[in-house]
Amino acid sequence: MSIQVDQQAPDFTLYNTEKQEVSLKDLISKSNVVLLFFPLAFTGVCTQELCSARDDIKKYEKLNATIIAISVDSLFS
């Protein structure tokens, strides 16, 4: 599935690290959302992507944006 720039992503619900359900619609009602997909936790790609987002967090905050990182890992990883 692909979406275009300025097209709203379809709603979905996943679990956060505290095993609570989180829906995209709830997140976007509070701020802009950046979806950051990465393959697996504790891999080089994961570390590089997440560190880059962390290093630029002030830029995202100025845009009223929350970064949501999503991987294919199980809830217990």
Number of C-alpha atoms within 10 A of each C-alpha: 2 6 9 7 7 6 8 9 13 8 10 10 12 13 13 14 10 8 10 10 10 13 14 16 13 12 14 15 9 11 13 15 17 13 13 13 14 18 13 16 16 9 10 10 13 17 14 12 15 17 12 11 16 13 10 11 14 12 12 16 13 8 11 12 18 17 16 13 15 16 13 11 11 9 12 7 9
